[in-house]
């Protein structure tokens, strides 16, 4: 009886694996067609659809939640804490600029923006005596598109606004050094 259950389990797993393989094959084919790419581009250009899709990506979207989870707070503390222990010669040259994800910009546009992550980031930077800045999400949200719809990277207009924020941070650092 035990051997039968074992063989049945193996057969079930192989069928399950084969179905998964077939599903992935079909999914990859569909994603490779031009029509699908155009449709995906169109759908991801709709703010509410992109936001819901991004927000469903757990645990990666957790930084958008309020209150910020202890996991994200701890990750920030560890990363920034390690940077704060750099050799003073290096640390004095370090500037950290937080780049906004497309989901944050869309959240601002939809009135759902939560700044808990950014506040905690700046708080920990200050505690560790690091020069840190955050790009203005609300300024980016006023652009028609600040990021590419599918991959979420900043486009030319988005990079321009982020660069302006970085220049302000550099000016502030230079002013404080003098």
N, C-alpha and C positions, 0 to 999 in steps of 0.2 A: 504494500500500500504506500509506504513512504517513497519507494522508488517511482511509483506512478505519479505521485504529487510532484516530485522533483522534475520528472520529464515533462509533465504538464506545465510547470512553471517555466521551464526552458522554452517550450514551444510557444507559450503565451508571450514571453519576452521577445522572441524572434519575430512573431507576428506584429507585435507592438513596434519593434525596431524597424521592420519593413514598412509599416504604415507611416512612421515618422520620416523615414528616408524618402518615401514617395511624396509625402506632404512637402518636405523641403525641396525636392526636385521641382514640383509644380510651382511652389512659391518663388523659387529662384528664376524659373522661366518667366513667370508673370512679371516679376520685378525687372526683368531684362528687356521687356518690350517697351517700345516708344510710347504707346498709348498709356501704359501703366505709369511710366515716368511722368508724362504730362498730367495725368490724373492726380498722381501723388503730389506733384508740384502745386497744382491747383488747390488740393485739399489742405496741404500744409501752409498755404498762403492765407487760409482763413484762421484768424486769431483764435477763436474759441475752440476749433478743432485741434490746432497745434497745442494750445495750452492743456486741454484735456488729455491729449496723447502724451505730452511730456510729463504731466503730473502723475500719470499712471505708471511711469517708469520708476518703480521702487527698487532699491532705496535711494537712487540717484536724485530724485526730485525732493527728497526730504528737507533740503535746505530752504525750500519755499514755504514750509509749514510754520505756523506760529502756535505755540511757542517752539523755538528751535530745540530739537532733540539733544539729549546729553551726548549722543554719539558724535554729532556734528560739532558741538562745543569742544568735546575732548579732542577731536581730530584737529581743529584749529589750534587749540592750546599746544598740542604736541608739535605740530609743524612749525608754528611761529616761535615756540619755545626753543626749538633746535636752531632756528635761524638767529635767534637773539644771542646764542652762544658762539656765534662766529667770531673769528679774530676781529678785534676792534677796527683794524685797517680795512677789512672787507665789509664789516657791518656798516661802517660810515659811508660806504659807497652804495649800499643796497637801498633800492627803492622798490616797493611792492605795489603794483596797481592791479586791483581786482577788476577783471573784465566781466561785464554782464552777459549772462546767457540770454538767448532770444526769449526764453520762457519768462525771464524777469521783465524784459521790455514789454512783452505782451501782457503780463500780469498788471503792469503799470497802466497800460492802455485800457485794460478791462476793469480797472479799479480794484484789483485783487492783490496788489503788490504788498509784500510783507518784508520789512527791512530788518528783521531779527538777526539774520545771518550777517548782514553788513555791519550792524551795530556791534555784534559780538566780535567780528573781525577787527574793527577799529579799536574796540576796548582792549583786546588782547595785544594788538600792535602797540598801543600806547603803554600798556603794562610792561611790555618787553622792550620798550624804547626803540621801536622800529618805525621807519618812515613808510607809511602806507596811505593809499588813496583808493577811492571808489569812483568809477565813472557814473555820470549822472544818468540814471535809468529813465527819468522823466523827460529829459531832453531827447534821449534816443527814441522814446515812445512817440514823440511828435513827428518823427520821420515816417514816410510812407512805409519804408522797409529799412531797418538798420542791419539786418542779418539776412543771409541767404535762407530761403524757406526750408530746404531739405536738410542740409548739413548743419545749419545754425551758426556758421561762422560769420563774423562781421563782414559787411560789404564795404564799398568805398566810403559811402556817407557815414556809416557807423564807425569805421576806423578813424575818419576825420574828427568826429566828436570825441572819441576816446583819446585821440592824440592831443586834442585841446585840453582835456582834463589832465592828462599826463604832464603837459607843459606847465599847467598851473601848479601841480605837485612839485615839479622840478624847481620852479621859481620860488616856491615856499621853502624848499630845502636849501636853496642857495641863499635866500634871505636870512634863514636861521643860522647858517654857517658863518656869515659875515659878522 
